[in-house]
Amino acid sequence: MSAGDISPSKKGITIAYWIFTGLFCLQMAFTAYAHFFIPQAGAVFARLGFPDYFRVELSIAKLIGVVVLIVPRVPATLKEWAYAGFTIVLVSALIAHLVVHEGVAAWGWSVGTFLLGA
């Protein structure tokens, strides 16, 4: 099927999918970058009680998930697993911030990113 064979409504859905997927992936890639290179972001892991190696593992997993979502030829099952992993990460971030009684400024990003991915 060529690009000319796609109906206008399907084309709009496809465009919207890639816009939201792109924004979601940019956000996840930025957080992975921040955990590696911005000391304040790395300090959040310590404040939440996580070991430093978890920050590295999580960042690598996020980058792998971003690649899985962006590459068009990746099987749908792998994309579903990537979204499931991101959901677990974002819900876990929310819970971690709430457990240490942090406000919306700390956990709002995870909720916003979750909604963007949803």
A tleap script that builds the chain and sets N, CA, C and O, in Angstrom:
source leaprc.protein.ff14SB
mol = sequence {
  NMET SER ALA GLY ASP ILE SER PRO SER LYS
  LYS GLY ILE THR ILE ALA TYR TRP ILE PHE
  THR GLY LEU PHE CYS LEU GLN MET ALA PHE
  THR ALA TYR ALA HIE PHE PHE ILE PRO GLN
  ALA GLY ALA VAL PHE ALA ARG LEU GLY PHE
  PRO ASP TYR PHE ARG VAL GLU LEU SER ILE
  ALA LYS LEU ILE GLY VAL VAL VAL LEU ILE
  VAL PRO ARG VAL PRO ALA THR LEU LYS GLU
  TRP ALA TYR ALA GLY PHE THR ILE VAL LEU
  VAL SER ALA LEU ILE ALA HIE LEU VAL VAL
  HIE GLU GLY VAL ALA ALA TRP GLY TRP SER
  VAL GLY THR PHE LEU LEU GLY CALA
}
set mol.1.N position { 0.847 -1.167 0.000 }
set mol.1.CA position { 0.000 0.000 0.000 }
set mol.1.C position { 0.897 1.236 0.000 }
set mol.1.O position { 1.807 1.336 0.822 }
set mol.2.N position { 0.654 2.163 -0.898 }
set mol.2.CA position { 1.444 3.384 -0.967 }
set mol.2.C position { 0.815 4.446 -0.074 }
set mol.2.O position { -0.308 4.290 0.407 }
set mol.3.N position { 1.563 5.533 0.139 }
set mol.3.CA position { 1.076 6.617 0.991 }
set mol.3.C position { -0.189 7.245 0.420 }
set mol.3.O position { -1.003 7.783 1.171 }
set mol.4.N position { -0.366 7.184 -0.896 }
set mol.4.CA position { -1.556 7.754 -1.524 }
set mol.4.C position { -2.803 6.924 -1.280 }
set mol.4.O position { -3.916 7.415 -1.467 }
set mol.5.N position { -2.636 5.666 -0.863 }
set mol.5.CA position { -3.770 4.777 -0.623 }
set mol.5.C position { -4.361 4.921 0.776 }
set mol.5.O position { -5.375 4.290 1.074 }
set mol.6.N position { -3.760 5.724 1.631 }
set mol.6.CA position { -4.235 5.872 3.002 }
set mol.6.C position { -5.365 6.898 3.033 }
set mol.6.O position { -5.246 7.988 2.473 }
set mol.7.N position { -6.467 6.531 3.697 }
set mol.7.CA position { -7.605 7.452 3.786 }
set mol.7.C position { -7.217 8.648 4.652 }
set mol.7.O position { -6.315 8.543 5.483 }
set mol.8.N position { -7.900 9.800 4.461 }
set mol.8.CA position { -7.568 10.999 5.235 }
set mol.8.C position { -7.673 10.787 6.743 }
set mol.8.O position { -6.839 11.300 7.490 }
set mol.9.N position { -8.678 10.043 7.210 }
set mol.9.CA position { -8.807 9.843 8.652 }
set mol.9.C position { -7.690 8.950 9.187 }
set mol.9.O position { -7.179 9.189 10.281 }
set mol.10.N position { -7.305 7.921 8.424 }
set mol.10.CA position { -6.208 7.047 8.850 }
set mol.10.C position { -4.895 7.823 8.835 }
set mol.10.O position { -4.041 7.630 9.700 }
set mol.11.N position { -4.740 8.695 7.851 }
set mol.11.CA position { -3.528 9.505 7.772 }
set mol.11.C position { -3.436 10.433 8.988 }
set mol.11.O position { -2.358 10.606 9.557 }
set mol.12.N position { -4.561 11.026 9.385 }
set mol.12.CA position { -4.588 11.903 10.563 }
set mol.12.C position { -4.246 11.152 11.842 }
set mol.12.O position { -3.521 11.660 12.697 }
set mol.13.N position { -4.771 9.946 11.964 }
set mol.13.CA position { -4.464 9.118 13.140 }
set mol.13.C position { -2.985 8.764 13.165 }
set mol.13.O position { -2.349 8.790 14.219 }
set mol.14.N position { -2.442 8.434 12.002 }
set mol.14.CA position { -1.024 8.094 11.911 }
set mol.14.C position { -0.154 9.292 12.283 }
set mol.14.O position { 0.832 9.145 13.006 }
set mol.15.N position { -0.512 10.462 11.797 }
set mol.15.CA position { 0.243 11.679 12.125 }
set mol.15.C position { 0.161 11.967 13.622 }
set mol.15.O position { 1.176 12.272 14.249 }
set mol.16.N position { -1.026 11.874 14.194 }
set mol.16.CA position { -1.192 12.115 15.631 }
set mol.16.C position { -0.383 11.100 16.443 }
set mol.16.O position { 0.257 11.458 17.431 }
set mol.17.N position { -0.417 9.839 16.022 }
set mol.17.CA position { 0.355 8.798 16.717 }
set mol.17.C position { 1.830 9.166 16.758 }
set mol.17.O position { 2.462 9.095 17.812 }
set mol.18.N position { 2.387 9.565 15.600 }
set mol.18.CA position { 3.812 9.864 15.562 }
set mol.18.C position { 4.162 11.147 16.300 }
set mol.18.O position { 5.258 11.260 16.850 }
set mol.19.N position { 3.254 12.113 16.322 }
set mol.19.CA position { 3.500 13.339 17.099 }
set mol.19.C position { 3.588 13.006 18.585 }
set mol.19.O position { 4.547 13.388 19.256 }
set mol.20.N position { 2.576 12.284 19.102 }
set mol.20.CA position { 2.573 11.940 20.523 }
set mol.20.C position { 3.700 10.979 20.879 }
set mol.20.O position { 4.313 11.106 21.938 }
set mol.21.N position { 3.974 10.022 20.003 }
set mol.21.CA position { 5.073 9.089 20.247 }
set mol.21.C position { 6.404 9.833 20.262 }
set mol.21.O position { 7.259 9.565 21.107 }
set mol.22.N position { 6.579 10.761 19.335 }
set mol.22.CA position { 7.805 11.551 19.289 }
set mol.22.C position { 7.992 12.390 20.539 }
set mol.22.O position { 9.083 12.425 21.108 }
set mol.23.N position { 6.936 13.067 20.970 }
set mol.23.CA position { 7.014 13.879 22.192 }
set mol.23.C position { 7.299 13.014 23.413 }
set mol.23.O position { 8.121 13.371 24.257 }
set mol.24.N position { 6.617 11.875 23.500 }
set mol.24.CA position { 6.830 10.956 24.611 }
set mol.24.C position { 8.275 10.463 24.618 }
set mol.24.O position { 8.916 10.432 25.669 }
set mol.25.N position { 8.782 10.084 23.465 }
set mol.25.CA position { 10.154 9.582 23.374 }
set mol.25.C position { 11.177 10.676 23.678 }
set mol.25.O position { 12.208 10.405 24.294 }
set mol.26.N position { 10.901 11.896 23.255 }
set mol.26.CA position { 11.794 13.007 23.603 }
set mol.26.C position { 11.859 13.195 25.115 }
set mol.26.O position { 12.937 13.400 25.674 }
set mol.27.N position { 10.718 13.124 25.766 }
set mol.27.CA position { 10.675 13.276 27.219 }
set mol.27.C position { 11.448 12.151 27.905 }
set mol.27.O position { 12.232 12.406 28.819 }
set mol.28.N position { 11.232 10.911 27.472 }
set mol.28.CA position { 11.919 9.783 28.089 }
set mol.28.C position { 13.421 9.838 27.804 }
set mol.28.O position { 14.223 9.529 28.685 }
set mol.29.N position { 13.808 10.222 26.603 }
set mol.29.CA position { 15.230 10.341 26.268 }
set mol.29.C position { 15.877 11.462 27.074 }
set mol.29.O position { 17.017 11.333 27.521 }
set mol.30.N position { 15.149 12.562 27.259 }
set mol.30.CA position { 15.709 13.656 28.053 }
set mol.30.C position { 15.925 13.220 29.497 }
set mol.30.O position { 16.953 13.546 30.090 }
set mol.31.N position { 14.970 12.488 30.074 }
set mol.31.CA position { 15.158 12.058 31.465 }
set mol.31.C position { 16.338 11.096 31.572 }
set mol.31.O position { 17.077 11.134 32.556 }
set mol.32.N position { 16.523 10.231 30.570 }
set mol.32.CA position { 17.681 9.341 30.576 }
set mol.32.C position { 18.974 10.162 30.511 }
set mol.32.O position { 19.922 9.900 31.252 }
set mol.33.N position { 19.000 11.146 29.627 }
set mol.33.CA position { 20.158 12.044 29.524 }
set mol.33.C position { 20.394 12.761 30.854 }
set mol.33.O position { 21.527 12.843 31.329 }
set mol.34.N position { 19.327 13.275 31.445 }
set mol.34.CA position { 19.449 14.026 32.702 }
set mol.34.C position { 20.021 13.148 33.814 }
set mol.34.O position { 20.851 13.601 34.601 }
set mol.35.N position { 19.580 11.906 33.877 }
set mol.35.CA position { 20.078 11.006 34.923 }
set mol.35.C position { 21.570 10.739 34.763 }
set mol.35.O position { 22.265 10.489 35.748 }
set mol.36.N position { 22.070 10.792 33.521 }
set mol.36.CA position { 23.495 10.586 33.273 }
set mol.36.C position { 24.320 11.852 33.506 }
set mol.36.O position { 25.412 11.777 34.071 }
set mol.37.N position { 23.818 13.011 33.083 }
set mol.37.CA position { 24.673 14.185 32.977 }
set mol.37.C position { 24.287 15.391 33.838 }
set mol.37.O position { 25.060 16.345 33.920 }
set mol.38.N position { 23.145 15.377 34.466 }
set mol.38.CA position { 22.740 16.510 35.306 }
set mol.38.C position { 22.776 16.050 36.765 }
set mol.38.O position { 21.956 15.229 37.175 }
set mol.39.N position { 23.723 16.575 37.550 }
set mol.39.CA position { 23.905 16.085 38.926 }
set mol.39.C position { 22.632 16.164 39.786 }
set mol.39.O position { 22.381 15.274 40.598 }
set mol.40.N position { 21.842 17.209 39.615 }
set mol.40.CA position { 20.622 17.338 40.420 }
set mol.40.C position { 19.653 16.195 40.142 }
set mol.40.O position { 18.975 15.720 41.053 }
set mol.41.N position { 19.584 15.750 38.888 }
set mol.41.CA position { 18.697 14.635 38.547 }
set mol.41.C position { 19.201 13.349 39.168 }
set mol.41.O position { 18.408 12.530 39.633 }
set mol.42.N position { 20.512 13.162 39.180 }
set mol.42.CA position { 21.081 11.986 39.828 }
set mol.42.C position { 20.869 12.010 41.329 }
set mol.42.O position { 20.697 10.964 41.955 }
set mol.43.N position { 20.881 13.205 41.909 }
set mol.43.CA position { 20.678 13.339 43.356 }
set mol.43.C position { 19.272 12.925 43.772 }
set mol.43.O position { 19.058 12.510 44.911 }
set mol.44.N position { 18.320 13.035 42.863 }
set mol.44.CA position { 16.939 12.631 43.177 }
set mol.44.C position { 16.897 11.150 43.533 }
set mol.44.O position { 16.170 10.755 44.444 }
set mol.45.N position { 17.662 10.330 42.832 }
set mol.45.CA position { 17.688 8.894 43.114 }
set mol.45.C position { 18.158 8.637 44.538 }
set mol.45.O position { 17.591 7.804 45.245 }
set mol.46.N position { 19.199 9.359 44.959 }
set mol.46.CA position { 19.701 9.197 46.329 }
set mol.46.C position { 18.656 9.651 47.338 }
set mol.46.O position { 18.451 8.997 48.361 }
set mol.47.N position { 17.998 10.762 47.056 }
set mol.47.CA position { 16.968 11.279 47.971 }
set mol.47.C position { 15.804 10.301 48.116 }
set mol.47.O position { 15.197 10.197 49.182 }
set mol.48.N position { 15.501 9.585 47.028 }
set mol.48.CA position { 14.410 8.615 47.068 }
set mol.48.C position { 14.850 7.273 47.651 }
set mol.48.O position { 14.024 6.385 47.861 }
set mol.49.N position { 16.161 7.124 47.914 }
set mol.49.CA position { 16.664 5.906 48.535 }
set mol.49.C position { 17.122 4.834 47.572 }
set mol.49.O position { 17.339 3.693 47.980 }
set mol.50.N position { 17.275 5.175 46.292 }
set mol.50.CA position { 17.723 4.195 45.296 }
set mol.50.C position { 19.244 4.206 45.192 }
set mol.50.O position { 19.863 5.258 45.351 }
set mol.51.N position { 19.856 3.052 44.927 }
set mol.51.CA position { 21.311 3.018 44.723 }
set mol.51.C position { 21.672 3.671 43.387 }
set mol.51.O position { 20.845 3.747 42.478 }
set mol.52.N position { 22.902 4.135 43.282 }
set mol.52.CA position { 23.333 4.848 42.083 }
set mol.52.C position { 23.296 3.974 40.832 }
set mol.52.O position { 23.005 4.468 39.743 }
set mol.53.N position { 23.586 2.680 40.976 }
set mol.53.CA position { 23.579 1.817 39.790 }
set mol.53.C position { 22.188 1.706 39.175 }
set mol.53.O position { 22.066 1.454 37.976 }
set mol.54.N position { 21.134 1.889 39.977 }
set mol.54.CA position { 19.771 1.827 39.449 }
set mol.54.C position { 19.518 2.975 38.475 }
set mol.54.O position { 18.817 2.807 37.477 }
set mol.55.N position { 20.089 4.133 38.765 }
set mol.55.CA position { 19.976 5.293 37.877 }
set mol.55.C position { 20.537 4.962 36.502 }
set mol.55.O position { 19.940 5.309 35.483 }
set mol.56.N position { 21.688 4.289 36.472 }
set mol.56.CA position { 22.329 3.922 35.214 }
set mol.56.C position { 21.489 2.880 34.471 }
set mol.56.O position { 21.223 3.027 33.279 }
set mol.57.N position { 21.076 1.831 35.179 }
set mol.57.CA position { 20.258 0.788 34.554 }
set mol.57.C position { 18.970 1.350 33.980 }
set mol.57.O position { 18.589 1.017 32.858 }
set mol.58.N position { 18.301 2.198 34.744 }
set mol.58.CA position { 17.038 2.777 34.300 }
set mol.58.C position { 17.235 3.654 33.072 }
set mol.58.O position { 16.419 3.623 32.151 }
set mol.59.N position { 18.294 4.423 33.050 }
set mol.59.CA position { 18.567 5.288 31.904 }
set mol.59.C position { 18.835 4.483 30.645 }
set mol.59.O position { 18.349 4.838 29.571 }
set mol.60.N position { 19.594 3.414 30.756 }
set mol.60.CA position { 19.866 2.555 29.603 }
set mol.60.C position { 18.571 1.905 29.120 }
set mol.60.O position { 18.315 1.840 27.918 }
set mol.61.N position { 17.759 1.428 30.055 }
set mol.61.CA position { 16.482 0.807 29.680 }
set mol.61.C position { 15.562 1.814 28.980 }
set mol.61.O position { 14.879 1.468 28.016 }
set mol.62.N position { 15.548 3.049 29.462 }
set mol.62.CA position { 14.734 4.084 28.810 }
set mol.62.C position { 15.196 4.319 27.376 }
set mol.62.O position { 14.376 4.426 26.464 }
set mol.63.N position { 16.503 4.399 27.179 }
set mol.63.CA position { 17.020 4.637 25.830 }
set mol.63.C position { 16.701 3.470 24.894 }
set mol.63.O position { 16.378 3.685 23.725 }
set mol.64.N position { 16.790 2.257 25.392 }
set mol.64.CA position { 16.417 1.095 24.579 }
set mol.64.C position { 14.933 1.160 24.234 }
set mol.64.O position { 14.550 0.895 23.094 }
set mol.65.N position { 14.095 1.511 25.212 }
set mol.65.CA position { 12.655 1.634 24.969 }
set mol.65.C position { 12.334 2.700 23.938 }
set mol.65.O position { 11.447 2.511 23.106 }
set mol.66.N position { 13.040 3.811 23.983 }
set mol.66.CA position { 12.838 4.882 23.002 }
set mol.66.C position { 13.163 4.380 21.600 }
set mol.66.O position { 12.411 4.637 20.660 }
set mol.67.N position { 14.261 3.676 21.456 }
set mol.67.CA position { 14.630 3.130 20.142 }
set mol.67.C position { 13.554 2.167 19.646 }
set mol.67.O position { 13.172 2.205 18.476 }
set mol.68.N position { 13.072 1.315 20.527 }
set mol.68.CA position { 12.031 0.346 20.148 }
set mol.68.C position { 10.785 1.073 19.647 }
set mol.68.O position { 10.169 0.641 18.672 }
set mol.69.N position { 10.408 2.165 20.297 }
set mol.69.CA position { 9.195 2.882 19.891 }
set mol.69.C position { 9.381 3.685 18.607 }
set mol.69.O position { 8.433 3.841 17.837 }
set mol.70.N position { 10.568 4.187 18.368 }
set mol.70.CA position { 10.812 5.065 17.217 }
set mol.70.C position { 11.053 4.295 15.919 }
set mol.70.O position { 10.639 4.743 14.850 }
set mol.71.N position { 11.715 3.152 16.002 }
set mol.71.CA position { 12.037 2.396 14.790 }
set mol.71.C position { 10.763 1.747 14.258 }
set mol.71.O position { 10.149 0.935 14.951 }
set mol.72.N position { 10.356 2.097 13.030 }
set mol.72.CA position { 9.066 1.620 12.496 }
set mol.72.C position { 8.965 0.108 12.308 }
set mol.72.O position { 7.872 -0.438 12.459 }
set mol.73.N position { 10.030 -0.578 11.992 }
set mol.73.CA position { 9.971 -2.004 11.658 }
set mol.73.C position { 10.018 -2.938 12.872 }
set mol.73.O position { 10.002 -4.159 12.717 }
set mol.74.N position { 10.075 -2.370 14.068 }
set mol.74.CA position { 10.094 -3.201 15.276 }
set mol.74.C position { 8.713 -3.839 15.442 }
set mol.74.O position { 7.702 -3.155 15.280 }
set mol.75.N position { 8.651 -5.138 15.763 }
set mol.75.CA position { 7.351 -5.808 15.935 }
set mol.75.C position { 6.487 -5.137 17.008 }
set mol.75.O position { 6.993 -4.630 18.010 }
set mol.76.N position { 5.186 -5.146 16.775 }
set mol.76.CA position { 4.231 -4.506 17.685 }
set mol.76.C position { 4.339 -5.064 19.103 }
set mol.76.O position { 4.151 -4.327 20.070 }
set mol.77.N position { 4.635 -6.342 19.237 }
set mol.77.CA position { 4.755 -6.950 20.565 }
set mol.77.C position { 5.873 -6.291 21.373 }
set mol.77.O position { 5.710 -6.052 22.569 }
set mol.78.N position { 6.999 -5.999 20.737 }
set mol.78.CA position { 8.091 -5.323 21.444 }
set mol.78.C position { 7.705 -3.902 21.832 }
set mol.78.O position { 8.067 -3.425 22.908 }
set mol.79.N position { 6.964 -3.225 20.948 }
set mol.79.CA position { 6.498 -1.874 21.271 }
set mol.79.C position { 5.549 -1.911 22.472 }
set mol.79.O position { 5.598 -1.033 23.333 }
set mol.80.N position { 4.683 -2.934 22.524 }
set mol.80.CA position { 3.782 -3.071 23.667 }
set mol.80.C position { 4.570 -3.266 24.958 }
set mol.80.O position { 4.230 -2.685 25.988 }
set mol.81.N position { 5.619 -4.082 24.906 }
set mol.81.CA position { 6.450 -4.296 26.078 }
set mol.81.C position { 7.174 -3.011 26.486 }
set mol.81.O position { 7.330 -2.736 27.676 }
set mol.82.N position { 7.610 -2.234 25.510 }
set mol.82.CA position { 8.262 -0.959 25.831 }
set mol.82.C position { 7.285 -0.028 26.537 }
set mol.82.O position { 7.636 0.602 27.535 }
set mol.83.N position { 6.057 0.063 26.023 }
set mol.83.CA position { 5.051 0.898 26.691 }
set mol.83.C position { 4.732 0.372 28.084 }
set mol.83.O position { 4.530 1.155 29.012 }
set mol.84.N position { 4.686 -0.951 28.238 }
set mol.84.CA position { 4.440 -1.531 29.565 }
set mol.84.C position { 5.579 -1.163 30.518 }
set mol.84.O position { 5.335 -0.804 31.670 }
set mol.85.N position { 6.804 -1.250 30.044 }
set mol.85.CA position { 7.953 -0.877 30.868 }
set mol.85.C position { 7.917 0.587 31.259 }
set mol.85.O position { 8.180 0.931 32.411 }
set mol.86.N position { 7.595 1.454 30.308 }
set mol.86.CA position { 7.505 2.881 30.617 }
set mol.86.C position { 6.379 3.152 31.625 }
set mol.86.O position { 6.519 4.005 32.501 }
set mol.87.N position { 5.288 2.437 31.498 }
set mol.87.CA position { 4.186 2.606 32.444 }
set mol.87.C position { 4.636 2.229 33.852 }
set mol.87.O position { 4.357 2.949 34.811 }
set mol.88.N position { 5.327 1.111 33.974 }
set mol.88.CA position { 5.835 0.689 35.285 }
set mol.88.C position { 6.802 1.723 35.847 }
set mol.88.O position { 6.742 2.046 37.033 }
set mol.89.N position { 7.689 2.243 35.009 }
set mol.89.CA position { 8.659 3.247 35.451 }
set mol.89.C position { 7.955 4.508 35.937 }
set mol.89.O position { 8.296 5.044 36.992 }
set mol.90.N position { 6.982 4.980 35.179 }
set mol.90.CA position { 6.315 6.241 35.529 }
set mol.90.C position { 5.432 6.096 36.756 }
set mol.90.O position { 5.395 6.996 37.595 }
set mol.91.N position { 4.727 4.991 36.877 }
set mol.91.CA position { 3.904 4.760 38.075 }
set mol.91.C position { 4.810 4.589 39.292 }
set mol.91.O position { 4.501 5.093 40.372 }
set mol.92.N position { 5.919 3.885 39.126 }
set mol.92.CA position { 6.867 3.702 40.228 }
set mol.92.C position { 7.476 5.034 40.664 }
set mol.92.O position { 7.685 5.266 41.855 }
set mol.93.N position { 7.760 5.907 39.698 }
set mol.93.CA position { 8.287 7.239 40.037 }
set mol.93.C position { 7.271 8.018 40.858 }
set mol.93.O position { 7.622 8.659 41.848 }
set mol.94.N position { 6.025 7.962 40.448 }
set mol.94.CA position { 4.971 8.645 41.201 }
set mol.94.C position { 4.906 8.113 42.629 }
set mol.94.O position { 4.878 8.891 43.583 }
set mol.95.N position { 4.882 6.806 42.776 }
set mol.95.CA position { 4.804 6.199 44.107 }
set mol.95.C position { 6.018 6.581 44.950 }
set mol.95.O position { 5.870 6.923 46.123 }
set mol.96.N position { 7.221 6.526 44.364 }
set mol.96.CA position { 8.437 6.863 45.104 }
set mol.96.C position { 8.394 8.288 45.625 }
set mol.96.O position { 8.770 8.539 46.770 }
set mol.97.N position { 7.940 9.227 44.798 }
set mol.97.CA position { 7.861 10.622 45.237 }
set mol.97.C position { 6.781 10.815 46.305 }
set mol.97.O position { 6.965 11.589 47.245 }
set mol.98.N position { 5.674 10.120 46.159 }
set mol.98.CA position { 4.603 10.245 47.155 }
set mol.98.C position { 5.006 9.651 48.500 }
set mol.98.O position { 4.637 10.181 49.548 }
set mol.99.N position { 5.756 8.562 48.477 }
set mol.99.CA position { 6.171 7.900 49.720 }
set mol.99.C position { 7.062 8.807 50.568 }
set mol.99.O position { 7.004 8.769 51.797 }
set mol.100.N position { 7.887 9.625 49.905 }
set mol.100.CA position { 8.751 10.537 50.662 }
set mol.100.C position { 8.097 11.912 50.836 }
set mol.100.O position { 8.751 12.886 51.210 }
set mol.101.N position { 6.804 11.965 50.559 }
set mol.101.CA position { 5.974 13.165 50.791 }
set mol.101.C position { 6.435 14.384 50.002 }
set mol.101.O position { 6.470 15.496 50.529 }
set mol.102.N position { 6.786 14.172 48.743 }
set mol.102.CA position { 7.144 15.293 47.881 }
set mol.102.C position { 5.900 15.819 47.190 }
set mol.102.O position { 4.925 15.092 47.001 }
set mol.103.N position { 5.942 17.078 46.819 }
set mol.103.CA position { 4.785 17.727 46.216 }
set mol.103.C position { 4.697 17.530 44.710 }
set mol.103.O position { 5.468 16.787 44.103 }
set mol.104.N position { 3.733 18.222 44.141 }
set mol.104.CA position { 3.440 18.106 42.713 }
set mol.104.C position { 4.656 18.454 41.855 }
set mol.104.O position { 4.844 17.867 40.789 }
set mol.105.N position { 5.470 19.384 42.296 }
set mol.105.CA position { 6.650 19.764 41.518 }
set mol.105.C position { 7.574 18.571 41.289 }
set mol.105.O position { 8.259 18.509 40.268 }
set mol.106.N position { 7.600 17.629 42.223 }
set mol.106.CA position { 8.472 16.461 42.098 }
set mol.106.C position { 7.831 15.354 41.274 }
set mol.106.O position { 8.495 14.744 40.437 }
set mol.107.N position { 6.559 15.091 41.497 }
set mol.107.CA position { 5.934 13.950 40.815 }
set mol.107.C position { 5.071 14.341 39.623 }
set mol.107.O position { 4.596 13.459 38.908 }
set mol.108.N position { 4.856 15.606 39.388 }
set mol.108.CA position { 4.022 16.054 38.277 }
set mol.108.C position { 4.553 15.649 36.919 }
set mol.108.O position { 3.775 15.366 36.008 }
set mol.109.N position { 5.891 15.618 36.766 }
set mol.109.CA position { 6.477 15.247 35.475 }
set mol.109.C position { 6.160 13.803 35.107 }
set mol.109.O position { 5.898 13.490 33.946 }
set mol.110.N position { 6.187 12.919 36.119 }
set mol.110.CA position { 5.896 11.516 35.798 }
set mol.110.C position { 4.441 11.343 35.391 }
set mol.110.O position { 4.136 10.544 34.505 }
set mol.111.N position { 3.548 12.078 36.024 }
set mol.111.CA position { 2.126 11.992 35.658 }
set mol.111.C position { 1.901 12.593 34.280 }
set mol.111.O position { 1.184 12.016 33.463 }
set mol.112.N position { 2.506 13.747 34.015 }
set mol.112.CA position { 2.366 14.374 32.692 }
set mol.112.C position { 2.921 13.506 31.577 }
set mol.112.O position { 2.317 13.402 30.509 }
set mol.113.N position { 4.058 12.887 31.815 }
set mol.113.CA position { 4.660 12.006 30.818 }
set mol.113.C position { 3.795 10.773 30.607 }
set mol.113.O position { 3.628 10.312 29.478 }
set mol.114.N position { 3.245 10.239 31.691 }
set mol.114.CA position { 2.351 9.090 31.584 }
set mol.114.C position { 1.141 9.439 30.717 }
set mol.114.O position { 0.754 8.656 29.849 }
set mol.115.N position { 0.546 10.604 30.947 }
set mol.115.CA position { -0.625 11.018 30.162 }
set mol.115.C position { -0.251 11.217 28.696 }
set mol.115.O position { -1.038 10.885 27.809 }
set mol.116.N position { 0.920 11.744 28.434 }
set mol.116.CA position { 1.381 11.922 27.058 }
set mol.116.C position { 1.516 10.566 26.362 }
set mol.116.O position { 1.133 10.411 25.203 }
set mol.117.N position { 2.063 9.595 27.082 }
set mol.117.CA position { 2.216 8.254 26.502 }
set mol.117.C position { 0.906 7.514 26.352 }
set mol.117.O position { 0.755 6.677 25.463 }
set mol.118.N position { -0.034 7.819 27.214 }
set mol.118.CA position { -1.337 7.137 27.142 }
set mol.118.C position { -2.085 7.565 25.909 }
set mol.118.O position { -3.201 7.103 25.671 }
savepdb mol mol.pdb
quit
